[in-house]
Amino acid sequence: MASKAPARATWASTRAAQLAGADLQPSPDRTDDTRRSQLMAPHSNPIVLTEFDRDRLARLLEALRARPGGDSPNLEALEIEIERADVVKPADIPPNVVTMNSKVELFDLDTEERLCVTVVFPGIADVKSGRISVLAPMGLALLGCRESDEVEWPTPSRTRRLRIERIVYQPEASGRFDL
């Protein structure tokens, strides 16, 4: 049996580069549909969300959009991810998928360092403690991906390239459908 090569989430780097680019500022000659299509990720790396996570993320989007400045590209990127995801009941999510509040062991493909992060909602994010917001490029890139998937996105100093080595903790796999 041939082993499957890890999927490379090139959409993460493309999306992050687009989100960082000045060309995504609203302009009179660009329609919302054109701008939205620029943010669209290729579907080469399918993602999976639970109904519970999808609903909470949708409420988060609604609440953040109601605030001043609620039209940020990060929110639009999250909305696109929610729309393109395969959505399953929490009990049906495979245990190798990154869900909200999953703790994930990652391998940096460039530095060969290992790191462990938890994908969380913005209110409890704390980078020093390894809690990465789902609205951060890293959190958005990881959400819904599987063990052995590779994700990448540009940072000010370099392009980060990480492989998901393993899911250390996934709430649903532990019978926690309320986290």
C-alpha positions as CSV (number, residue, x, y, z in Angstrom):
1,M,0.0,0.0,0.0
2,A,1.5,3.3,-1.0
3,S,1.7,5.9,1.7
4,K,-0.1,9.2,1.1
5,A,2.1,12.2,1.0
6,P,1.1,14.9,3.5
7,A,-1.1,17.6,2.1
8,R,0.5,21.0,1.9
9,A,-1.9,23.7,2.9
10,T,-0.6,26.2,0.3
11,W,-3.9,28.0,0.7
12,A,-2.7,29.2,4.1
13,S,0.3,30.9,2.7
14,T,-1.6,32.3,-0.2
15,R,-4.4,33.6,2.0
16,A,-2.1,35.1,4.6
17,A,-0.1,36.8,1.9
18,Q,-3.3,38.2,0.4
19,L,-4.5,39.3,3.8
20,A,-1.3,41.1,4.5
21,G,-1.3,42.8,1.0
22,A,-2.3,46.4,0.5
23,D,-4.1,45.4,-2.7
24,L,-7.0,44.0,-0.6
25,Q,-8.0,47.4,0.6
26,P,-11.5,48.3,-0.6
27,S,-11.4,50.3,-3.8
28,P,-14.1,51.9,-5.9
29,D,-13.3,49.7,-8.9
30,R,-13.3,46.4,-7.0
31,T,-16.6,44.6,-6.1
32,D,-17.1,42.7,-2.9
33,D,-17.3,39.5,-4.9
34,T,-13.9,40.1,-6.5
35,R,-12.3,40.9,-3.2
36,R,-13.9,37.8,-1.7
37,S,-12.6,35.6,-4.5
38,Q,-9.1,36.9,-3.8
39,L,-9.4,35.6,-0.3
40,M,-10.8,32.2,-1.3
41,A,-8.5,29.4,-0.4
42,P,-7.9,26.6,-2.9
43,H,-9.7,23.5,-1.8
44,S,-6.6,21.3,-2.0
45,N,-6.5,20.7,1.7
46,P,-10.0,20.0,2.9
47,I,-10.9,20.9,6.4
48,V,-13.4,19.4,8.8
49,L,-15.3,21.3,11.6
50,T,-17.8,20.1,14.1
51,E,-21.3,21.6,14.1
52,F,-20.6,22.9,17.6
53,D,-17.4,24.7,16.6
54,R,-19.0,26.0,13.4
55,D,-21.9,27.5,15.4
56,R,-19.6,29.1,18.0
57,L,-17.3,30.5,15.3
58,A,-20.3,31.9,13.5
59,R,-21.5,33.6,16.7
60,L,-17.9,35.0,17.2
61,L,-18.0,36.4,13.7
62,E,-21.4,38.0,14.3
63,A,-20.3,39.6,17.6
64,L,-17.0,40.9,16.2
65,R,-18.6,42.3,13.1
66,A,-21.0,44.2,15.3
67,R,-18.1,46.2,16.8
68,P,-16.3,49.1,15.1
69,G,-13.8,47.8,12.7
70,G,-15.6,44.5,12.4
71,D,-14.9,44.2,8.7
72,S,-11.3,43.0,9.1
73,P,-9.7,40.5,6.6
74,N,-9.1,38.0,9.5
75,L,-12.9,37.8,10.0
76,E,-13.5,37.3,6.3
77,A,-10.9,34.6,6.2
78,L,-12.5,32.8,9.1
79,E,-15.9,33.0,7.4
80,I,-14.5,31.5,4.2
81,E,-13.0,28.7,6.2
82,I,-16.3,28.0,7.9
83,E,-18.1,28.0,4.5
84,R,-15.7,25.6,2.8
85,A,-15.4,23.2,5.7
86,D,-17.0,19.7,5.8
87,V,-19.2,19.9,8.9
88,V,-19.9,16.9,11.0
89,K,-21.5,16.1,14.4
90,P,-19.0,16.4,17.3
91,A,-19.2,12.7,17.9
92,D,-18.3,12.0,14.3
93,I,-15.1,14.1,14.0
94,P,-12.1,11.9,13.4
95,P,-9.6,12.0,16.3
96,N,-6.8,13.2,14.1
97,V,-8.4,16.5,13.2
98,V,-7.6,19.9,14.9
99,T,-10.8,21.2,16.5
100,M,-11.2,24.2,18.7
101,N,-9.4,23.7,22.0
102,S,-7.2,21.0,20.5
103,K,-3.6,20.8,21.7
104,V,-1.3,20.1,18.8
105,E,2.3,19.0,18.5
106,L,3.9,20.7,15.5
107,F,7.3,20.3,13.8
108,D,8.9,23.3,12.2
109,L,10.1,22.1,8.8
110,D,12.8,24.8,8.6
111,T,14.3,24.9,12.1
112,E,13.4,21.3,13.1
113,E,12.0,22.6,16.4
114,R,9.0,21.0,18.0
115,L,6.3,23.1,19.5
116,C,3.0,22.5,21.1
117,V,0.0,24.9,20.8
118,T,-3.7,24.9,21.6
119,V,-6.1,26.5,19.1
120,V,-8.5,28.8,21.1
121,F,-11.0,31.6,20.9
122,P,-9.5,35.1,20.9
123,G,-10.6,35.9,24.5
124,I,-8.3,33.3,26.0
125,A,-5.4,33.4,23.5
126,D,-1.9,33.8,25.1
127,V,1.0,33.1,22.8
128,K,3.5,32.8,25.7
129,S,1.3,30.0,27.1
130,G,0.9,28.3,23.7
131,R,-2.7,29.3,23.3
132,I,-3.1,30.5,19.7
133,S,-6.2,32.4,18.6
134,V,-8.2,30.9,15.8
135,L,-8.1,34.4,14.2
136,A,-4.3,34.4,14.1
137,P,-2.8,33.1,10.8
138,M,-1.4,30.1,12.6
139,G,-4.7,29.2,14.3
140,L,-6.6,29.7,11.1
141,A,-4.1,27.5,9.2
142,L,-4.4,24.7,11.8
143,L,-8.1,24.6,12.3
144,G,-9.7,21.6,10.6
145,C,-6.5,20.1,9.4
146,R,-5.3,16.6,10.2
147,E,-2.2,14.9,11.6
148,S,0.6,14.9,9.0
149,D,-0.8,17.9,7.1
150,E,1.6,20.7,6.5
151,V,0.7,24.4,6.8
152,E,2.5,27.5,6.0
153,W,2.1,31.3,6.1
154,P,4.3,34.3,5.9
155,T,5.5,36.2,9.0
156,P,7.5,39.4,9.0
157,S,10.8,37.5,9.2
158,R,10.1,34.3,7.2
159,T,7.6,31.9,5.9
160,R,6.5,29.5,8.7
161,R,6.2,25.9,7.6
162,L,4.9,23.5,10.1
163,R,3.8,19.8,10.0
164,I,1.1,18.6,12.4
165,E,2.8,15.7,14.1
166,R,0.0,14.7,16.4
167,I,-3.1,15.8,18.2
168,V,-2.1,15.7,21.9
169,Y,-5.6,16.5,23.0
170,Q,-8.8,16.8,21.1
171,P,-11.9,17.5,23.3
172,E,-14.2,15.4,21.1
173,A,-11.9,12.4,21.3
174,S,-11.9,12.7,25.1
175,G,-15.7,12.7,25.2
176,R,-15.9,16.5,25.8
177,F,-18.4,18.0,23.5
178,D,-18.8,21.2,25.4
179,L,-15.3,22.7,25.0
